[in-house]
């Protein structure tokens, strides 16, 4: 299994704010989705830990978990308690 916890270099980490901005969890899900679809993160790769994403985006653990739940329901990732979050084969 390939292990990859890196966050893509040159990644913009600011989320849009304001009354017309999408919810933060949706923006975060889009960020992860783009990295999977672009091939930056491949099947079997370990995604950055919740704590790294919290620090990177300045959001709560709840926002991270909402985003990951969205991606899991879309079939893009799978999670294993105590192990991490992985890119699912497409």
C-alpha positions as CSV (number, residue, x, y, z in Angstrom):
1,X,0.0,0.0,0.0
2,X,1.3,3.5,-0.9
3,X,1.4,5.9,2.0
4,X,1.1,9.5,1.3
5,X,0.4,12.1,3.9
6,X,1.8,15.1,2.0
7,X,-0.2,18.1,1.3
8,X,0.3,19.3,-2.3
9,X,2.9,22.0,-2.6
10,X,1.6,25.4,-3.5
11,X,-1.8,24.6,-2.2
12,X,-4.0,27.5,-1.3
13,X,-5.2,26.9,2.2
14,X,-7.6,29.8,2.6
15,X,-11.3,29.0,2.5
16,X,-13.7,31.5,1.1
17,X,-15.8,33.4,3.7
18,X,-18.8,35.6,3.5
19,X,-22.5,35.3,3.0
20,X,-22.3,33.9,-0.5
21,X,-19.4,31.5,0.2
22,X,-20.1,27.7,0.2
23,X,-20.0,26.0,3.6
24,X,-16.5,25.3,4.8
25,X,-17.0,21.5,4.8
26,X,-18.0,21.7,1.1
27,X,-15.0,23.7,0.2
28,X,-12.7,21.2,2.1
29,X,-14.4,18.3,0.4
30,X,-13.8,20.0,-3.0
31,X,-10.1,20.4,-2.1
32,X,-9.7,16.7,-1.3
33,X,-11.8,15.7,-4.3
34,X,-9.6,17.8,-6.7
35,X,-6.4,16.2,-5.3
36,X,-7.8,12.7,-5.9
37,X,-9.2,13.5,-9.3
38,X,-5.9,15.2,-10.4
39,X,-3.9,12.1,-9.3
40,X,-2.0,14.0,-6.6
41,X,-3.5,11.4,-4.2
42,X,-3.8,7.9,-5.6
43,X,-5.7,4.8,-4.7
44,X,-4.5,3.5,-1.3
45,X,-2.8,6.8,-0.3
46,X,-3.2,7.9,3.3
47,X,-4.8,11.4,3.4
48,X,-3.4,14.0,5.8
49,X,-4.5,13.5,9.4
50,X,-7.4,15.4,10.8
51,X,-5.1,17.5,12.9
52,X,-3.0,18.5,9.9
53,X,-6.1,19.6,8.0
54,X,-7.4,21.5,11.0
55,X,-4.1,23.4,11.2
56,X,-3.9,23.9,7.4
57,X,-7.4,25.3,7.0
58,X,-8.1,26.7,10.5
59,X,-11.4,24.9,10.9
60,X,-12.9,22.7,13.5
61,X,-12.8,18.9,13.7
62,X,-16.5,18.9,13.0
63,X,-15.9,20.6,9.6
64,X,-13.2,18.1,8.7
65,X,-15.5,15.2,9.7
66,X,-18.4,16.6,7.7
67,X,-16.2,16.9,4.6
68,X,-14.8,13.3,5.0
69,X,-18.4,12.0,5.5
70,X,-19.4,13.6,2.2
71,X,-16.4,12.1,0.4
72,X,-17.0,8.7,2.0
73,X,-20.6,8.7,0.8
74,X,-19.4,9.6,-2.7
75,X,-17.1,6.5,-2.6
76,X,-13.9,8.5,-3.0
77,X,-12.4,7.6,0.4
78,X,-12.6,5.0,3.2
79,X,-11.8,5.4,6.8
80,X,-10.4,2.9,9.3
81,X,-10.6,3.9,13.0
82,X,-7.1,4.2,14.4
83,X,-5.5,3.9,11.0
84,X,-6.6,6.9,9.0
85,X,-8.4,8.0,5.8
86,X,-7.5,6.4,2.5
87,X,-8.2,7.0,-1.2
88,X,-10.6,4.4,-2.4
89,X,-9.9,2.7,-5.8
90,X,-12.0,4.2,-8.6
